[in-house]
Amino acid sequence: MTLLRRALIGVAVLALLAAGLLWHLNFNDGVDVTAATPAPSDAATRARGAYLARVGNCLACHTARGGRAAAGGRPIATPFGTVYSSNLTPDAGAGIGGWSAAAFWRALHHGRSADGRLLNPVFPYTHTTGLTRGDSDALFSYFASLPPSATAVPAHQLRWPYGTQAALAVWRALYFRPGSLQPDDPAQDETLRRGAYLVQAVAHCSACHASRDRLGGADWRNLGGGPVPGTGWYAPSLTARDEAAVGHWPPEQIVQLLASGAAAQGVASGPMAEVVFQGTQYLNPADLQAVAAYLQRLPQHERPAAQAPRSRTRLTASGEKLYEQHCASCHGERGEGVPGAYPPLAGNRAVTMPDTRNLLQIVLFGGFGPATAARPQPFGMPPFALTLSDAEIAALLSYLRGAWGHGASEVAPLDVVRMRHDSQTGLP
C-alpha cells in the first residue's frame, strides 16, 4: 500500500470519526418528540408560562413591528446576516400548532426544531437549556393559548456557510452543551439559586453581557460585557466596578432600577431600556429580590486606576461651551443632574467607561428611559445627530470625560466618524 493511499485512508477515517462525533453531540439527544403526553394546560400553568414569557422578554423578539404578538418575523441583525424570529402562535402551518410539548422542550433544551433541524443560536437555546421541564411546559401551554396567526416568517438571510446545518453543528460542538447552566453552588440559599436561574436561563442576560468571539460564541456564564450584535450598543460589564457592577449598590436600588428603569445610581437606556420595559418591570417582588441578590454577589474587579484629571485643552474648552449651550440647563452646571428627572453626569460610569459607544449613541440619537408602572412618563433627552458636527460631538464628549474630576481619555473626531458609522450599520 502506497504512502499516499495510507494518508487518504487516514484522512477518510478521521473525517468519519469527526462526523460521528458531530452527530453524537448534535443529534443524539434522545427526546421522543412524538410522545403523546400533553403539557398541563390549566389556568395556573398558563399564567406561569405568561409570566416567564414576559420576564424572559420573549415577545420582544418574536413580534415584528406592527405584527401579531408572538407571530415572529422580526428581523434580527447579526455579523453573519439577518435572522427572522419564528412564529410561536398555535397555527398548525406557520407556528407551533403541530408541535408536541416534548418537541418544544427539545427546542429549548437542545436547540433542535420539531423536524430535527439545528436551530440558529440567535434563538438563545444556549440559555433556555437551563430551564426546567416544568417551566418549558408552562411556556408551551401559554403560547398554545394565544390566537393562532398564519403569518409566514421570511427565510434567514445569512452568508454562506453560516446558515448551513454543518456549520451550526460545528458551532454547537464548540460553544454549546445541553443543560450546562446550573447553579454555581447547589448548596447556596434558595434566593441566590433563584436569582441565578432567572439571570442565566430565563432572562438570558449573558446573551448581551458576554463578550463574543469572531464566530459569535462566548462563555455563557460570563457577564463581563461586550458589544450587542446588530445594535451599535455595548452591554457593560456586570463584574467591573467602572462599568455596570452593582455589588456596591444597596439592594433596594438594584430592585428599583430593574422595576422602574431608574435609580439614584443610573438610568436604563438603549437595549436595556427595552429589557426593563418588556421584561424586568414585571418581575414579582420575590424574584426582583432574588435577581438583585445574585447580581450583587457576582465577583467584581477593579481596573487599573483611571488617568488623573486632565488639564484644559482647546478641544475640551470647545466642549465646555457646547455643554453650557446644550446640556447645562438639564444636567446642571456641575453635571449634578436633577433627581428623578435628569441623571447626573459627574461621576457617571456611562460617561467615563473605556468603551464610548453608548455615550455616543445617547448624544447622537437621544436618551429615552423605559415607561414603567413606577415611572410612566420618564424624561428623555433629545438627539443631536443633526445639531452637532462630528468635531463638536468629539469636543463635547471629551469635555464630559475630563470634567468634574473625571480622568477618562479624550475622543477624537475620527473616533466619532467611526462610531457613527458603526452605530448605523450595527457592526460591533
Residue, then its C-alpha position, 0 to 999 in steps of 0.5 A: m500500500t502506497l504512502l499516499r493511499r495510507a494518508l487518504i485512508g487516514v484522512a477518510v477515517l478521521a473525517l468519519l470519526a469527526a462526523g460521528l462525533l458531530w452527530h453524537l453531540n448534535f443529534n443524539d439527544g434522545v427526546d421522543v418528540t412524538a410522545a403523546t403526553p400533553a403539557p398541563s394546560d390549566a389556568a395556573t400553568r398558563a399564567r406561569g408560562a405568561y409570566l416567564a414569557r414576559v420576564g424572559n422578554c420573549l415577545a420582544c423578539h418574536t413580534a415584528r413591528g406592527g405584527r401579531a404578538a408572538a407571530g415572529g418575523r422580526p428581523i434580527a441583525t447579526p455579523f453573519g446576516t439577518v435572522y427572522s424570529s419564528n412564529l410561536t402562535p398555535d397555527a398548525g402551518a406557520g407556528i407551533g400548532g403541530w408541535s408536541a410539548a416534548a418537541f418544544w422542550r427539545a427546542l429549548h433544551h437542545g436547540r433542535s426544531a420539531d423536524g430535527r433541524l439545528l436551530n440558529p443560536v440567535f434563538p438563545y437555546t444556549h440559555t433556555t437549556g437551563l430551564t426546567r421541564g416544568d417551566s418549558d411546559a408552562l411556556f408551551s401551554y401559554f403560547a398554545s393559548l394565544p390566537p393562532s396567526a398564519t403569518a409566514v416568517p421570511a427565510h434567514q438571510l445569512r452568508w454562506p456557510y453560516g446558515t448551513q446545518a454543518a456549520l451550526a453543528v460545528w458551532r454547537a460542538l464548540y460553544f454549546r452543551p445541553g443543560s450546562l447552566q446550573p447553579d454555581d453552588p447547589a448548596q447556596d440559599e434558595t434566593l441566590r439559586r433563584g436569582a441565578y436561574l432567572v439571570q442565566a436561563v430565563a432572562h438570558c442576560s449573558a446573551c448581551h453581557a458576554s463578550r463574543d468571539r469572531l464566530g459569535g460564541a462566548d462563555w455563557r456564564n460570563l457577564g463581563g460585557g461586550p458589544v450587542p450584535g446588530t445594535g451599535w450598543y455595548a452591554p457593560s460589564l456586570t463584574a467591573r466596578d467602572e462599568a455596570a457592577v452593582g455589588h456596591w449598590p444597596p439592594e433596594q436600588i438594584v430592585q428599583l432600577l430593574a422595576s422602574g428603569a431608574a435609580a439614584q445610581g443610573v438610568a436604563s437606556g438603549p437595549m436595556a431600556e427595552v429589557v426593563f420595559q418588556g421584561t424586568q418591570y414585571l418581575n414579582p417582588a420575590d424574584l426582583q429580590a432574588v435577581a438583585a441578590y445574585l447580581q450583587r454577589l457576582p465577583q467584581h474587579e477593579r481596573p487599573a486606576a483611571q488617568a488623573p484629571r486632565s488639564r484644559t485643552r482647546l478641544t475640551a474648552s470647545g466642549e465646555k461651551l457646547y455643554e453650557q449651550h446644550c446640556a447645562s440647563c438639564h444636567g446642571e452646571r456641575g453635571e449634578g443632574v436633577p433627581g428623578a428627572y435628569p441623571p447626573l453626569a459627574g461621576n457617571r460610569a456611562v460617561t467615563m467607561p473605556d468603551t464610548r459607544n453608548l455615550l455616543q449613541i445617547v448624544l447622537f440619537g437621544g436618551f429615552g428611559p423605559a415607561t414603567a408602572a413606577r415611572p410612566q412618563p420618564f424624561g428623555m433627552p433629545p438627539f443631536a445627530l443633526t445639531l452637532s458636527d462630528a468635531e463638536i460631538a468629539a469636543l463635547l464628549s471629551y469635555l464630559r470625560g475630563a470634567w468634574g474630576h473625571g480622568a477618562s481619555e479624550v475622543a477624537p473626531l475620527d473616533v466619532v466618524r467611526m462610531r457613527h458609522d458603526s452605530q448605523t450599520g450595527l457592526p460591533 
